[in-house]
């Protein structure tokens, strides 16, 4: 199989539209062994929530390592501002509305269940392993389904360790590993004043809280349906009663959750370093959608605000070719147009 011919899901944006022109060299000069692929995902991370993206309110040294080693797509967008539909697009290559996946909890059409990205990679000779959140529609991916062997359930705790153990294990063929973290999604529980699944975030009295974004105020021209959604769904949007200081605390918690998942991602990157896998491995980092983080007085997702639909997308090529390059082209991590 030629890896630059995969045409399912937004991963194809990197491996079709991007890989051939930047890989360079003739077919003879390119690696004869198909590269390993590691897909690292977070949940609910807006593109600007990385120090490499210029955010001064957090420190993400490990995401920054990927940005320095890879190609950063600055205008990358999800296909839908909701987890289930977005993830369905990423693993089927279809727009959510095309396959009836417009809400969380919807099931993948039977006609597509054996044609997902995992199935295609497995049929192409890859060893496929999945760790963490699936959410299409099951929380954890069923073991052996969609082409993947499940190596860890939907649980951030221990996820990185499961991935590093997989990387250290012997492989007789190229592998496709998905490391799908839940955070910073725990900001949803924070807003509802619930215990956070993977550990609470404490906000010390002495903490320096982040400022509010320039577009903090709701635009008077925003669609009424957005305000109606907040008013009629208090469990999802308790922030409707937030003061400005409450929003600053929300932003503080959100950025700490991003830092928390960054530390877990660092464990995987360290293992890639230790095993010297960069020479023949593609590493892709992205998220399923973003979060309002206070812009337009918005938390959560669902609305088509820039902070919600613009997501991180970084692709590190074998040998770290084109390291540090930025691409301005408009791309999606859930859909590839040929």
N, C-alpha and C positions, 0 to 999 in steps of 0.2 A: 504493500500500500504506500502511496505517496502522501505524506502527512499534509502537504499543501493542497490536497484535493478534498479535504473534509468540508462539507457544506451544510452542516446541521448546527443550529444555534449560533449565538453571537460569538462564541469561541471561534467560529469560522471567520469572523472579521479579522482576527489576528492571524489565523492560519491559512487564509486564502488571499484576502486583499493585501495583507501586510507582509507575510513571511517571504514570498518569492522575491519581490523587488529589493528587500533589505538583506536577504540572506546572501546574495551575491555569488559569483562564481558559476561555473558550468555544472551540469548535472553530475558529471564525473567528479568534480571537486567537492560536491556536497556530501555530508555524511551518508554512508551506505546503510547504516542502522537507523531505523526510524527513531526519533527522539522520544524520551520519556516526556510526559506532560503532567504537571502538577497544577491543579486549579484550586486556588485559595479564595474562599468567599466569606464575606461578612454579611450581616443582615441589618439593613436600615442605616447604612453609612453614606452620608452625602459626600460628594466629590471633594468639597473643601475641607473636610475633617481629617487633614493630614498636615503635619508640619512641612512636608515637601510641597504642599499646595499653597504654602504661605500663611497658614493659620498659626497665630501666635498664642492661642489659648490652650494648646496641647503639644505634646511631644510624642511623635511616632517614629522612633529610630528604625524600626524594622520595615515598616512600609516605605520609609525613606530609602532604605537599602535597596528595596526592589525598584523604586523610582530611579535611583542612581545607576542600577545595573540594567535597566530595561528601557522600554519605550512607553511614554506616558501619553494616553489619549485624553486630551483635555475636554473634548466635547463628546463624551460617551454618555449614552442615555439608556435607561431601561425601557422595555416595551410596555410596561404597566406599573403604576406606582403602588403595587400591592404584591406581597410575597408570592402567593400561590400562582397567580397569572404570570408574573415575571419569571419565576423559576421554570414554569411549564414552557415558556418561550425559549429559555436558555437551553433546555434539554430536548426540545423537539424541533426548533427552528421555525415554528409557526407563530403568527400573531395570536394572542390569547383569544380574541373574538372569533378567529377562524376555527378554533377547536373547542369552543364552549367553555374556556377556562377564564372567565371574567371575574371570578370571586374565589376567595379561599374556600377550600373544602370540595371544590369540583374535581372530578376524577378524569384522568387522561383517557381519551377515547381509545377503545380496544384496538382500533386500527393503527394507532400510534404507539401502543404500549411496547411493541417489539421493534420499534424503529427510532428509539431515542438515541441520543449521542452515545450513551453507554453501550447500547446494543451494537451500534455501528463500529465503535472502537474495538469492542470484543471480537466482532466478526472479522475485523482487520488485523487480528493477531495480538491485540493489547491485553495485558492483565489489568482489569479494572477494579478499583477499590474505592469505596465511599465511606467517609467518616463525617458524622454530624447531621445537621439539619437538612431534611429533604423537602417536606411541606408541599408535595405534589401528589396526592393530597395528604398522604400519611406524614406524620411528624418525622419519623425515622424511615429511611428507605428499607423496604422489605429485602431481606438477604436473598441474593440471587436474581432479583427482579431488575428490569431495565438495564441488564448487562453488568451490574455491579455486585461485587461481594461486599457486604457491609462489615466494616472493621470497627465501627464505633457508632453508638446510638446518638440521637439528638440530645447532646449534652456537652457543653463547652469544657466541663471538667474532664480531664484525661484525654481530650480529643487530640491535642498536639502530640501527646505521648503515643497514642495509637498510630498516628501518622509516622512518627520517627521510627517506631518499631517496624512498621511496614517498609520504610525506606531501607532499614538495615537488613531486612530479610533477603534471602537469595532470590534472584529473578532470572529466569531463563528466556525472557522476552521483554520488550519495552512495556512500561506500565503507564496507566492513566489513573492518577490519584486525585480525588476530590476531598479537600479539607474545608468543610462548610460550618463556619462558626455562627452562633446565634447573636452574640453581641456585635454592635451596641443596642440591639433590639430590647434589652432589659430596661431601656428608658421608658418603655410603655408601662411596665410595672412601677417604675419610679413615679411617673405622673399619677398613677392610681393609688399611690402611697401603700403599695404592697411590698412584701419581701421580694428581692430580686433573685431569680432562680440560681444564678451562678455567683452570688455573693453581693451583699449590699455595698453601696457607696456612701461613705460618711462625708459630710460637709462640715469641716471644723468652723467654729465661730470666727477664727482668725483667717479663714480662707479668702484669697483675693478672687472675687467673682468676676467672670468675664463680662464685658460690656454687651450691649444689645446691638443687633445688626442694624445697618443703615436703613434697611427696609422693614423694620420692626412693626411699624404701624400698618394696619390693614388698609388696603387701597379701597377707596369708596366705590371704585368701578368693579371690584371683584364680584363674581357671580353670586347671587343670593343663595344658591344651593350650597355653597361652601359654609356660609354662616348658619344656614338651616341645619346642616350636618352637625355642626358643633353644638347647636342648641338642643338638638333632638337625640344626641348620643353622648350623654355626659360621661358614661363609663370610659369611652375612648378619648374624650376631650374635656377632662376636668380642668384643663388650663383655661377654659373660658372665664374662670373666676380669678385667674392669676393676676397678681400685681407685677410691676416691672421687676421687683426684687425676686419674686417667685420665678420669673422667666430666667433671670440671671443664675439662680440656683439650678434650674433645669439645664441650662447650657453647661454649667460646671459639671453636673452629673453625667451629661451626655459625653463630654470630652474625656472624662475619667473612664467611661466605659469603652471608648475607642482606644484609649491607652491600654486598658486591660486586655483587649483582644489583640492589640499590637504585640504585647509581651508574649502571648501564646503563639502568634505567627512567627515571632523570633526564634522559637524553639525549632520550628520546621526549617527555617532558613539556616540556622546553625548546623542542623543535620545535613542539609544539602552541601554546606561548606565542608563539613568534616568528611563526608563521603566523596567529595570532589565530583559532584554530579552535574555541575554547571556546563561542562563541555558538551553534553548531549541531552540537555533537558530544557524544555520550555516551561516557564513558570508564569501563570496568569493570575492576576489579583483583581478582584472586582467585588461588587455588592449587588443585591437584588433590587434595591431602591434606596432612597435617602430618607431624610427626616426634615421637617420644617425648621427645627432648632430655633424657633422663635420668630423667624422671618414671617411677615404678614400675620403675626400673632398665631402662628400655626405650629402644632406639634403633630406627631404621627406622619402618615403618608397620604395616599388616596387622591389628594389634590395635585393638579399639574403645575405646581410651583417648581421653579428651577432647582431649589434645594432638595426637592423630593425626587425629581426625575434624573438629575445629573449625578452620575455615579462614578466612582473611581474605576479606571481600567488601565492596568499596567501589564505589559507583556515583556518578559525577559527571554531572549532567544538563546539557543545553544551557543556557548562561548561568550555570552553577554554581548553579542554583536549589536551595534547601534545603541550602545549604552548611553543613557542620558538624553536620548532624542525625545522631542515632543511632537505630537501630531495634532493638528488643529481640525482635521477632517471630522465631519459629523458621522458618528458610528453608534451602533447599538450593541449591547452585550447579549441581546436576546433574539437577534434576527440578522441574517446575512442575505444581502441581495446580490445575486450573481450578475 
